[in-house]
Amino acid sequence: MRKGSDVIGKPVVSYDTGDRFARVKDVIFDQNTDQVVAFLIEESGF
């Protein structure tokens, strides 16, 4: 079983080009189903 903390800090990569454009800041879970709903990301370049 993976934990949400395993994903935090990992790069977000474009599927098409392979460019890295963000990092995972947090993981949002559905409390009823324990499924991942979304990733909160830190965008670079701002």
C-alpha distance matrix in Angstrom:
0.0 3.8 6.7 10.0 11.8 10.4 12.5 15.5 18.4 17.5 20.6 21.2 23.1 25.6 24.8 28.6 29.9 27.0 28.3 26.1 27.2 24.7 21.7 18.8 20.0 17.6 15.1 16.4 14.6 16.5 16.8 17.7 15.0 12.0 12.3 13.1 16.9 18.1 17.9 20.7 22.3 25.0 27.7 29.9 33.7 34.6
3.8 0.0 3.8 6.7 8.3 6.7 8.7 11.7 14.6 13.8 17.0 17.7 19.9 22.6 22.3 26.1 27.1 24.2 25.1 22.7 23.6 21.1 18.0 15.1 16.3 14.2 12.0 14.0 12.9 15.5 16.3 17.8 15.4 12.0 11.6 11.3 15.1 15.5 14.8 17.4 18.8 21.3 24.0 26.2 29.9 30.9
6.7 3.8 0.0 3.8 5.3 5.5 7.6 9.6 12.9 13.1 16.5 17.4 20.1 23.0 23.3 27.1 27.9 24.9 25.3 22.5 23.0 20.0 16.7 13.5 13.9 11.5 9.6 11.7 11.0 14.1 14.5 16.8 15.0 11.2 11.4 10.7 14.1 14.2 13.3 15.3 16.9 19.3 22.4 24.6 28.4 29.0
10.0 6.7 3.8 0.0 3.8 5.3 5.7 6.8 10.5 11.1 14.2 14.9 18.0 20.8 21.5 25.2 25.9 23.2 23.1 20.1 20.1 16.9 13.7 10.2 10.4 7.7 6.0 8.5 8.8 12.4 13.4 16.1 14.7 11.0 10.6 8.8 11.6 11.1 9.8 11.6 13.3 15.8 18.9 21.4 25.1 25.5
11.8 8.3 5.3 3.8 0.0 3.8 5.4 5.2 8.5 9.9 13.5 15.0 18.2 21.5 22.6 26.2 26.4 23.3 23.0 19.7 19.8 16.5 12.8 9.9 9.6 8.0 8.0 11.1 12.1 15.8 16.5 19.5 18.3 14.6 14.4 12.4 14.9 13.8 11.6 12.5 13.5 15.1 18.5 20.4 24.1 24.7
10.4 6.7 5.5 5.3 3.8 0.0 3.8 5.8 8.3 8.3 12.0 13.7 16.4 19.8 20.5 24.2 24.3 21.1 21.2 18.2 19.0 16.2 12.6 10.2 11.2 10.3 9.9 13.2 14.0 17.6 18.7 21.2 19.4 15.7 15.0 13.0 15.9 14.8 12.5 14.0 14.4 16.1 19.0 20.7 24.4 25.5
12.5 8.7 7.6 5.7 5.4 3.8 0.0 3.8 6.3 5.6 8.9 10.2 13.1 16.3 17.3 20.9 21.1 18.1 18.0 15.0 15.5 12.7 9.4 6.8 8.6 8.1 7.8 11.4 12.8 16.5 18.3 20.9 19.0 15.6 14.1 11.4 13.7 11.9 9.3 10.9 11.0 13.0 15.7 17.6 21.3 22.5
15.5 11.7 9.6 6.8 5.2 5.8 3.8 0.0 3.8 5.6 8.7 10.4 13.9 17.2 18.9 22.3 22.1 19.1 18.3 14.8 14.7 11.4 7.7 5.0 5.5 5.8 7.3 11.1 13.4 17.2 18.8 21.9 20.6 17.2 16.0 13.0 14.6 12.2 9.0 9.3 9.1 10.3 13.5 15.3 19.1 19.8
18.4 14.6 12.9 10.5 8.5 8.3 6.3 3.8 0.0 3.8 6.5 9.2 12.4 16.0 18.1 21.2 20.4 17.3 16.0 12.4 12.5 9.3 5.6 5.1 6.2 8.4 10.6 14.3 16.9 20.7 22.4 25.5 24.2 20.8 19.4 16.2 17.5 14.7 11.1 10.7 9.0 9.1 11.8 12.8 16.5 17.7
17.5 13.8 13.1 11.1 9.9 8.3 5.6 5.6 3.8 0.0 3.8 6.7 9.4 13.1 14.8 18.0 17.4 14.1 13.4 10.1 11.1 8.7 5.5 5.6 8.5 10.2 11.4 15.0 17.3 20.9 23.1 25.8 23.9 20.8 18.8 15.6 17.0 14.3 10.9 11.6 9.8 10.5 12.4 13.4 17.0 18.8
20.6 17.0 16.5 14.2 13.5 12.0 8.9 8.7 6.5 3.8 0.0 3.8 6.1 9.8 12.1 14.9 13.9 10.8 9.7 6.3 7.5 5.9 4.3 6.4 9.7 12.1 13.3 16.6 19.2 22.6 25.2 27.7 25.8 23.0 20.6 17.1 17.9 14.8 11.5 11.9 9.2 9.6 10.3 10.9 14.3 16.6
21.2 17.7 17.4 14.9 15.0 13.7 10.2 10.4 9.2 6.7 3.8 0.0 3.8 6.9 9.3 12.2 11.9 9.4 8.5 5.8 6.1 5.1 5.4 6.7 10.3 12.2 12.8 15.6 18.1 21.2 24.2 26.4 24.5 22.1 19.2 15.7 15.9 12.7 9.8 10.6 8.1 9.5 9.5 10.9 14.1 16.2
23.1 19.9 20.1 18.0 18.2 16.4 13.1 13.9 12.4 9.4 6.1 3.8 0.0 3.8 6.2 8.8 8.2 5.7 5.5 4.4 6.3 7.5 8.8 10.5 14.1 16.0 16.3 18.8 21.1 23.9 27.1 29.0 26.8 24.6 21.5 18.1 18.4 15.4 13.0 14.1 11.6 12.7 11.8 12.6 15.1 17.8
25.6 22.6 23.0 20.8 21.5 19.8 16.3 17.2 16.0 13.1 9.8 6.9 3.8 0.0 3.8 5.5 5.6 4.9 5.3 6.4 7.5 9.6 11.8 13.4 16.9 18.5 18.5 20.5 22.7 25.1 28.5 30.2 27.9 26.2 22.8 19.5 19.2 16.4 14.7 15.9 13.5 14.7 13.2 14.0 15.9 18.5
24.8 22.3 23.3 21.5 22.6 20.5 17.3 18.9 18.1 14.8 12.1 9.3 6.2 3.8 0.0 3.8 5.9 5.7 8.1 9.6 11.2 13.0 14.6 15.7 19.3 20.4 19.7 21.5 23.2 25.3 28.8 30.0 27.4 25.9 22.3 19.5 19.5 17.3 16.1 18.0 16.2 17.9 16.7 17.7 19.7 22.2
28.6 26.1 27.1 25.2 26.2 24.2 20.9 22.3 21.2 18.0 14.9 12.2 8.8 5.5 3.8 0.0 3.8 6.0 8.2 11.0 12.4 15.1 17.3 18.8 22.3 23.6 23.2 24.9 26.6 28.6 32.2 33.3 30.7 29.4 25.8 23.0 22.6 20.4 19.3 20.9 18.8 20.2 18.3 18.9 20.2 22.9
29.9 27.1 27.9 25.9 26.4 24.3 21.1 22.1 20.4 17.4 13.9 11.9 8.2 5.6 5.9 3.8 0.0 3.8 5.4 8.9 10.8 13.9 16.4 18.6 22.0 23.9 24.0 26.1 28.2 30.5 34.0 35.5 33.0 31.4 27.9 24.8 24.6 22.0 20.3 21.3 18.7 19.4 17.2 17.1 18.1 21.2
27.0 24.2 24.9 23.2 23.3 21.1 18.1 19.1 17.3 14.1 10.8 9.4 5.7 4.9 5.7 6.0 3.8 0.0 3.8 6.5 9.4 12.0 13.9 16.1 19.6 21.6 21.8 24.3 26.4 29.0 32.3 34.0 31.5 29.5 26.2 23.1 23.4 20.6 18.5 19.7 17.0 17.6 16.0 15.8 17.4 20.6
28.3 25.1 25.3 23.1 23.0 21.2 18.0 18.3 16.0 13.4 9.7 8.5 5.5 5.3 8.1 8.2 5.4 3.8 0.0 3.8 6.2 9.5 11.9 14.8 17.9 20.4 21.3 23.8 26.3 29.1 32.3 34.3 32.2 30.1 26.9 23.5 23.4 20.3 17.8 18.2 15.1 15.0 13.0 12.3 13.7 17.0
26.1 22.7 22.5 20.1 19.7 18.2 15.0 14.8 12.4 10.1 6.3 5.8 4.4 6.4 9.6 11.0 8.9 6.5 3.8 0.0 3.8 6.1 8.3 11.3 14.4 17.1 18.3 21.1 23.8 26.8 29.8 32.1 30.2 27.8 24.9 21.4 21.5 18.1 15.2 15.3 12.0 11.7 10.2 9.6 11.8 15.0
27.2 23.6 23.0 20.1 19.8 19.0 15.5 14.7 12.5 11.1 7.5 6.1 6.3 7.5 11.2 12.4 10.8 9.4 6.2 3.8 0.0 3.8 7.3 10.4 12.9 15.7 17.2 19.7 22.8 25.7 28.7 31.2 29.6 27.3 24.5 20.8 20.3 16.7 13.8 13.2 9.7 9.0 6.8 6.6 8.8 11.6
24.7 21.1 20.0 16.9 16.5 16.2 12.7 11.4 9.3 8.7 5.9 5.1 7.5 9.6 13.0 15.1 13.9 12.0 9.5 6.1 3.8 0.0 3.8 6.9 9.1 12.1 13.9 16.5 19.8 22.9 25.7 28.4 27.0 24.6 22.1 18.3 17.9 14.2 10.9 9.9 6.3 5.6 4.7 5.9 9.3 11.2
21.7 18.0 16.7 13.7 12.8 12.6 9.4 7.7 5.6 5.5 4.3 5.4 8.8 11.8 14.6 17.3 16.4 13.9 11.9 8.3 7.3 3.8 0.0 3.8 6.2 9.3 11.4 14.5 17.7 21.1 23.6 26.4 25.1 22.3 20.1 16.5 16.7 13.2 9.5 8.7 5.5 5.3 6.9 8.2 12.0 13.4
18.8 15.1 13.5 10.2 9.9 10.2 6.8 5.0 5.1 5.6 6.4 6.7 10.5 13.4 15.7 18.8 18.6 16.1 14.8 11.3 10.4 6.9 3.8 0.0 3.8 5.8 7.6 10.9 13.9 17.4 19.8 22.7 21.5 18.6 16.6 13.0 13.4 10.2 6.4 6.0 4.5 6.3 9.0 11.3 15.0 15.8
20.0 16.3 13.9 10.4 9.6 11.2 8.6 5.5 6.2 8.5 9.7 10.3 14.1 16.9 19.3 22.3 22.0 19.6 17.9 14.4 12.9 9.1 6.2 3.8 0.0 3.8 7.2 10.2 13.6 17.1 19.0 22.3 21.6 18.7 17.3 13.9 14.0 10.9 7.4 5.4 4.8 5.7 9.4 11.8 15.3 15.3
17.6 14.2 11.5 7.7 8.0 10.3 8.1 5.8 8.4 10.2 12.1 12.2 16.0 18.5 20.4 23.6 23.9 21.6 20.4 17.1 15.7 12.1 9.3 5.8 3.8 0.0 3.8 6.7 9.9 13.5 15.2 18.5 18.0 15.0 14.0 10.8 11.2 8.7 5.9 5.0 6.9 9.0 12.5 15.3 18.8 18.5
15.1 12.0 9.6 6.0 8.0 9.9 7.8 7.3 10.6 11.4 13.3 12.8 16.3 18.5 19.7 23.2 24.0 21.8 21.3 18.3 17.2 13.9 11.4 7.6 7.2 3.8 0.0 3.8 6.5 10.2 12.2 15.3 14.4 11.5 10.2 7.1 7.9 6.2 4.7 6.1 8.9 11.9 14.9 18.0 21.5 21.4
16.4 14.0 11.7 8.5 11.1 13.2 11.4 11.1 14.3 15.0 16.6 15.6 18.8 20.5 21.5 24.9 26.1 24.3 23.8 21.1 19.7 16.5 14.5 10.9 10.2 6.7 3.8 0.0 3.8 7.0 9.2 12.3 11.9 9.7 8.6 6.0 5.6 5.2 6.0 7.3 10.9 14.1 16.9 20.3 23.5 23.0
14.6 12.9 11.0 8.8 12.1 14.0 12.8 13.4 16.9 17.3 19.2 18.1 21.1 22.7 23.2 26.6 28.2 26.4 26.3 23.8 22.8 19.8 17.7 13.9 13.6 9.9 6.5 3.8 0.0 3.8 6.0 8.8 8.2 5.9 5.5 4.5 5.3 7.2 9.0 11.0 14.5 17.8 20.5 23.9 27.2 26.8
16.5 15.5 14.1 12.4 15.8 17.6 16.5 17.2 20.7 20.9 22.6 21.2 23.9 25.1 25.3 28.6 30.5 29.0 29.1 26.8 25.7 22.9 21.1 17.4 17.1 13.5 10.2 7.0 3.8 0.0 3.8 5.6 5.7 5.3 5.5 6.4 6.1 9.2 11.9 13.9 17.5 20.9 23.4 26.9 30.0 29.4
16.8 16.3 14.5 13.4 16.5 18.7 18.3 18.8 22.4 23.1 25.2 24.2 27.1 28.5 28.8 32.2 34.0 32.3 32.3 29.8 28.7 25.7 23.6 19.8 19.0 15.2 12.2 9.2 6.0 3.8 0.0 3.8 5.8 5.5 7.8 9.5 9.8 12.6 14.9 16.5 20.1 23.3 26.0 29.5 32.7 31.9
17.7 17.8 16.8 16.1 19.5 21.2 20.9 21.9 25.5 25.8 27.7 26.4 29.0 30.2 30.0 33.3 35.5 34.0 34.3 32.1 31.2 28.4 26.4 22.7 22.3 18.5 15.3 12.3 8.8 5.6 3.8 0.0 3.8 5.9 8.2 11.0 11.2 14.7 17.5 19.4 23.0 26.4 28.9 32.5 35.6 34.9
15.0 15.4 15.0 14.7 18.3 19.4 19.0 20.6 24.2 23.9 25.8 24.5 26.8 27.9 27.4 30.7 33.0 31.5 32.2 30.2 29.6 27.0 25.1 21.5 21.6 18.0 14.4 11.9 8.2 5.7 5.8 3.8 0.0 3.8 5.4 8.8 9.9 13.5 16.3 18.9 22.2 25.7 28.1 31.6 34.8 34.5
12.0 12.0 11.2 11.0 14.6 15.7 15.6 17.2 20.8 20.8 23.0 22.1 24.6 26.2 25.9 29.4 31.4 29.5 30.1 27.8 27.3 24.6 22.3 18.6 18.7 15.0 11.5 9.7 5.9 5.3 5.5 5.9 3.8 0.0 3.8 6.8 9.0 12.0 14.1 16.7 19.8 23.2 25.9 29.2 32.6 32.4
12.3 11.6 11.4 10.6 14.4 15.0 14.1 16.0 19.4 18.8 20.6 19.2 21.5 22.8 22.3 25.8 27.9 26.2 26.9 24.9 24.5 22.1 20.1 16.6 17.3 14.0 10.2 8.6 5.5 5.5 7.8 8.2 5.4 3.8 0.0 3.8 6.2 9.3 11.7 14.8 17.7 21.3 23.6 26.9 30.3 30.4
13.1 11.3 10.7 8.8 12.4 13.0 11.4 13.0 16.2 15.6 17.1 15.7 18.1 19.5 19.5 23.0 24.8 23.1 23.5 21.4 20.8 18.3 16.5 13.0 13.9 10.8 7.1 6.0 4.5 6.4 9.5 11.0 8.8 6.8 3.8 0.0 3.8 5.9 8.0 11.2 14.0 17.6 19.9 23.2 26.5 26.6
16.9 15.1 14.1 11.6 14.9 15.9 13.7 14.6 17.5 17.0 17.9 15.9 18.4 19.2 19.5 22.6 24.6 23.4 23.4 21.5 20.3 17.9 16.7 13.4 14.0 11.2 7.9 5.6 5.3 6.1 9.8 11.2 9.9 9.0 6.2 3.8 0.0 3.8 7.3 10.1 13.2 16.9 18.8 22.3 25.3 25.2
18.1 15.5 14.2 11.1 13.8 14.8 11.9 12.2 14.7 14.3 14.8 12.7 15.4 16.4 17.3 20.4 22.0 20.6 20.3 18.1 16.7 14.2 13.2 10.2 10.9 8.7 6.2 5.2 7.2 9.2 12.6 14.7 13.5 12.0 9.3 5.9 3.8 0.0 3.8 6.5 9.4 13.2 14.9 18.5 21.5 21.4
17.9 14.8 13.3 9.8 11.6 12.5 9.3 9.0 11.1 10.9 11.5 9.8 13.0 14.7 16.1 19.3 20.3 18.5 17.8 15.2 13.8 10.9 9.5 6.4 7.4 5.9 4.7 6.0 9.0 11.9 14.9 17.5 16.3 14.1 11.7 8.0 7.3 3.8 0.0 3.8 6.1 9.8 11.9 15.3 18.6 18.7
20.7 17.4 15.3 11.6 12.5 14.0 10.9 9.3 10.7 11.6 11.9 10.6 14.1 15.9 18.0 20.9 21.3 19.7 18.2 15.3 13.2 9.9 8.7 6.0 5.4 5.0 6.1 7.3 11.0 13.9 16.5 19.4 18.9 16.7 14.8 11.2 10.1 6.5 3.8 0.0 3.8 7.1 9.6 13.1 16.2 15.8
22.3 18.8 16.9 13.3 13.5 14.4 11.0 9.1 9.0 9.8 9.2 8.1 11.6 13.5 16.2 18.8 18.7 17.0 15.1 12.0 9.7 6.3 5.5 4.5 4.8 6.9 8.9 10.9 14.5 17.5 20.1 23.0 22.2 19.8 17.7 14.0 13.2 9.4 6.1 3.8 0.0 3.8 6.1 9.4 12.7 12.8
25.0 21.3 19.3 15.8 15.1 16.1 13.0 10.3 9.1 10.5 9.6 9.5 12.7 14.7 17.9 20.2 19.4 17.6 15.0 11.7 9.0 5.6 5.3 6.3 5.7 9.0 11.9 14.1 17.8 20.9 23.3 26.4 25.7 23.2 21.3 17.6 16.9 13.2 9.8 7.1 3.8 0.0 3.8 6.4 9.8 9.8
27.7 24.0 22.4 18.9 18.5 19.0 15.7 13.5 11.8 12.4 10.3 9.5 11.8 13.2 16.7 18.3 17.2 16.0 13.0 10.2 6.8 4.7 6.9 9.0 9.4 12.5 14.9 16.9 20.5 23.4 26.0 28.9 28.1 25.9 23.6 19.9 18.8 14.9 11.9 9.6 6.1 3.8 0.0 3.8 6.7 7.2
29.9 26.2 24.6 21.4 20.4 20.7 17.6 15.3 12.8 13.4 10.9 10.9 12.6 14.0 17.7 18.9 17.1 15.8 12.3 9.6 6.6 5.9 8.2 11.3 11.8 15.3 18.0 20.3 23.9 26.9 29.5 32.5 31.6 29.2 26.9 23.2 22.3 18.5 15.3 13.1 9.4 6.4 3.8 0.0 3.8 5.8
33.7 29.9 28.4 25.1 24.1 24.4 21.3 19.1 16.5 17.0 14.3 14.1 15.1 15.9 19.7 20.2 18.1 17.4 13.7 11.8 8.8 9.3 12.0 15.0 15.3 18.8 21.5 23.5 27.2 30.0 32.7 35.6 34.8 32.6 30.3 26.5 25.3 21.5 18.6 16.2 12.7 9.8 6.7 3.8 0.0 3.8
34.6 30.9 29.0 25.5 24.7 25.5 22.5 19.8 17.7 18.8 16.6 16.2 17.8 18.5 22.2 22.9 21.2 20.6 17.0 15.0 11.6 11.2 13.4 15.8 15.3 18.5 21.4 23.0 26.8 29.4 31.9 34.9 34.5 32.4 30.4 26.6 25.2 21.4 18.7 15.8 12.8 9.8 7.2 5.8 3.8 0.0
